[in-house]
Each structure stands twice: as structure tokens, then as C-alpha cells.
Amino acid sequence: MTLPLASRRPADASANGARPGPRGLRVRLSTAMSGTLLAAAACGITLATLPAAVLAQGTALRFTTNAPLKSPWGGQIERLAATVAAQSGGSVKIEPFYGAQLGNELDTIQQVARGRIDMGSYSLGAATSVVPELQMLMLPFYFDNAAQLDCVLDKHMVGQVDALFAAKGLKLLGINDVGVIDVAGKKSLADVAAVKGLKGTAYSRIQGMLWSAVGANSTFIPVPEWASSLQTGVIDYTTSPVAVYVPTGLNKVAPVYTRLNLWYTPGVILMNKAAYDRLGAEQRAALQRAFEAESAPKLRAEIRAVEEKLRQAHVAAGGQLVDLTPAQRTAWRQVAAGLWPEMVSAVGGQAAGFHRAVETARDSCR
């Protein structure tokens, strides 16, 4: 699913001269320009329509994320914010809001697309709510390993992904990593039959199809509600990367972590495209330099280095890790592979063509 800024500040738009636009955007201006902003807001003008001369005075961008500050992604976002500020000479300032303070991923990604929030970091699962075709990158048991998916994205598909987001009013700024998706619960789910009759979470239609095929029921539960839903029996298991599972304490509620390796989930950092286009040329260049410094390979490597340490910490704290036998993994993959054509059809839109491109890229990355 990217430093000490206004990330922990309550959403009080009057702090430090920041004033709310009519759609929740915050533009930080010099004292001389503050009257201009007040007049603009009164006329219904937003960041997407403010002239470059005004934006050059300084732009504060609200950044939403589900990730807690004290998580691997929290540290990356803090560093990204510092890099953007440094590269832009303070002309662009990212203000992170952690732990879904502005709403869950499925809500806030729509708000970013509409310009009500400036930007955010999302799991690809959440991004499929606005670009369903991206589910083709998350077909269960489809990629052999994370490196293969990295190759598909970086060398073959990033242009198409960017174009799909642009059509929805979003600018793809960067790619990070959420991690391999496994299953957290109160018992081992290594056997396909063990899931039958249970209740779990699903972010997308195709994820729901997989669980239905093995006899489980699934529903969308926002990440901040996973622990309480497990405690109260609303769900019996949830899919989760270990970098969420351990730091959030979810492993205390669901102590058995079954390493299904269901899919590998990239993260994307998105900005409202109209707002991005209205930034000054140097502001856009500063963002580009910042994301080149905080590159996808760098961010992925950090998350993956943390994953194994967190697994070890989970076991050291009394938790259980369950690895599948080759026979168990084959059984799961057979169920999933049998569903792939149906999943592509169910997504519709441009999914079939996008899937063909992914398949070609996957073959070349083996």
C-alpha cells in the first residue's frame, strides 16, 4: 500500500495559515496571497483551477493512507514527504493522514479521483475499485513470485496502468509494495477444505469468487475493523500482508498465519490528475525527482526485508506460522486456475485485453 509535517495535526484548516478549499484541498500561501485564496474559495475555485502564479507560493497536499504511522509504510511516507519538500524548496508540502483518518481506502480513493483529497497511497486491491481491470494483476496464484510481478509492472505494464488511472481522473506518481497476501485466523487454513463454511474478507469481486469456490463466505471489511470483526465473530479470517498483521496487533487476535501466498500486492501512490496538471512545471518536476529518489525497487526492497523479520517476531511472541505442503499448494492453485477465465469475464470492461497483455508480459518475465 510510499516526516514530521502536519500529519498528526487534527483537521483544523486554520493551522499555520492553511485554509480549506471548497472540496477539502489545502493551499498554503504567503501572507500576501492569503486574501487571494479567500476570494477564490468564495467563488468556488479549487486547486485544479487556481493559476500557476498562486500555486507557486506553496501548495500543501493532503495525503491519505490506511497505514499506521508506526508501520513500514508510515516511515516511507514520512521520508517521501521530506524528499518532496526538499526537492521543491518547500513549494510543495505533503501532509500525511495515517491510519485511515480521512476514511477507508475504498472511500478515499474516490475522493482523490474527485479532487476532494489531494493524493494517497493505496493497495492495488483498493485501486481496483476505480480501475477494475487491475484485478488482472491480482489473480490468485497467478504469478510464480513477487519478482515476476515486478518485472511485468516495471518493464511492460506501467504505461497501460498509468493510462487506465488517467481515464479515471488520477495520476500515477509511484509504485510501492504491500507485500505477499496470506491468511490470518484462529486455525490453519492450509487445506482447501478447512475454509468451507467460514466467513472472511474480500476486497474485490474476483477475491470473493475464490472464497465462494472453496465454500467460504466473504464481505468487505475496512482494515481498521479487521481486529474487532475477528473478536466478535463477524469474520473467521482475513487476508493480510505480514507488515499489517504484526505491527497492528492483528496477530494477537488471529494468532495463526497461514502462508497461502494468494497474490502479490503492489501499492500505488495516486494524485488527483487535474490538481497535478495545475501545479507549476517546477513543482511537477520536484515531484518527479522525489519519486525517482523513492523508487519502486527501493520501496519494495524495504518492505520485503521487513516481512521476514516480522514473521520471526510473530513466532517469538507465541504465534503460529503455517507453511503449505506442495500437495496443499497444488490443490489451492488448481481451484484458482480453474477460475481465471471466469474472473476475467466477470471484471468486464477492458479486462480481457489487459489480461492478454499481462499474460504476454508474464511469459517474457519467466
VENSULVEN-V41975 format. One record per helix or strand of 3 or more residues. SS is the DSSP state (A for helix, B for strand). FROM is the first residue (numbers start at 1). TO is the last residue. Records with the same first field share a line. If there is no record, write none. Layout:
SS->FROM-TO  FROM-TO
//
This chain:
A->6-8  15-17  31-42  47-49  52-55  72-87  105-114  124-127  132-137  146-166  192-195  205-213  223-232  242-245  250-253  273-278  281-293  296-316  326-347  351-364
B->59-65  92-97  119-123  170-185  199-201  217-219  237-240  256-272  320-323
//
